[in-house]
Amino acid sequence: MKRHLVAMGALAVVAGCSREPPSPGGPPGAPAISEAEVLLREYLERHHPAIRPGTPAYGVFIKDVLWGVYPELSEHRKADEIHRFATEYVNRPDAPAR
């Protein structure tokens, strides 16, 4: 029984460590928002306020980012991080417009 509890405790520690730290100002347990995602959301707020994360239009926007449709993002000093985030987003199994 004692070994079972130790194994359960170790599993809980490992599961807890695999999560990203919560985003500042977000609800507890919410995944952290990367700097690239913040940059993309700010860009959307300024240029395409109707597009919201998690929608099919957001999926199309992310693909357009990968295709270089937005020169402001392609030439941004954080372009590598933006491209990395977009690639990871498109490859998620639950990503819209996959």
C-alpha positions in Angstrom: 0.0 0.0 0.0 2.8 2.4 0.9 4.5 1.8 -2.5 1.2 2.5 -4.2 0.9 5.9 -2.5 4.6 6.7 -3.3 4.0 5.8 -7.0 0.8 8.0 -7.0 2.7 10.9 -5.5 5.5 10.6 -8.0 2.9 10.5 -10.8 1.2 13.6 -9.5 4.6 15.5 -9.3 5.5 14.5 -12.9 2.0 15.4 -14.2 2.2 18.8 -12.4 5.7 19.5 -13.8 4.7 18.8 -17.3 2.3 21.8 -17.4 3.4 25.2 -18.4 3.3 27.9 -15.8 0.0 29.9 -15.7 -0.2 33.0 -17.8 0.0 36.2 -15.8 -3.5 37.4 -15.0 -5.0 34.2 -16.3 -7.0 31.7 -14.4 -5.1 29.1 -12.3 -4.2 26.1 -14.5 -4.4 28.0 -17.7 -1.4 27.5 -20.0 1.2 30.2 -20.4 0.9 32.4 -23.5 4.1 32.7 -25.4 5.6 36.0 -26.4 4.9 35.1 -30.1 1.3 34.5 -29.3 1.0 37.8 -27.5 2.6 39.5 -30.6 0.1 37.8 -32.9 -2.9 38.7 -30.7 -1.7 42.4 -30.6 -1.3 42.4 -34.3 -4.8 41.0 -34.7 -6.3 43.6 -32.4 -4.8 46.4 -34.4 -5.4 45.0 -38.0 -8.1 42.3 -37.8 -10.2 42.8 -34.6 -12.9 40.4 -35.8 -10.5 37.4 -35.8 -10.4 35.6 -32.4 -8.0 32.7 -31.3 -9.5 29.3 -31.7 -11.7 30.2 -34.6 -11.4 28.9 -38.2 -10.4 32.5 -39.2 -7.6 32.4 -36.7 -6.3 29.1 -38.2 -6.3 30.7 -41.7 -4.5 33.8 -40.2 -1.8 31.5 -38.7 -1.4 29.7 -42.0 -1.0 33.1 -43.7 1.6 34.0 -41.2 3.5 30.9 -42.2 3.2 31.8 -45.9 4.6 35.2 -45.3 1.4 37.1 -46.2 2.1 39.7 -43.4 5.5 41.4 -44.1 5.3 43.2 -40.7 5.4 39.8 -39.0 7.9 38.2 -41.3 10.3 41.1 -40.8 9.7 41.4 -37.0 12.7 41.0 -34.8 10.9 38.0 -33.2 10.0 36.4 -36.6 11.6 33.1 -35.7 9.5 32.8 -32.5 6.4 33.8 -34.4 7.1 31.2 -37.1 7.8 28.5 -34.5 4.5 29.3 -32.6 2.6 29.3 -35.9 4.1 25.9 -36.9 3.3 24.4 -33.5 -0.3 25.8 -33.7 -1.0 24.5 -37.1 0.3 21.0 -36.1 -2.0 20.8 -33.0 -4.6 18.1 -33.5 -7.4 20.5 -32.3 -6.2 23.4 -34.5 -9.0 25.0 -36.6 -8.6 25.0 -40.4 -6.1 22.2 -40.2 
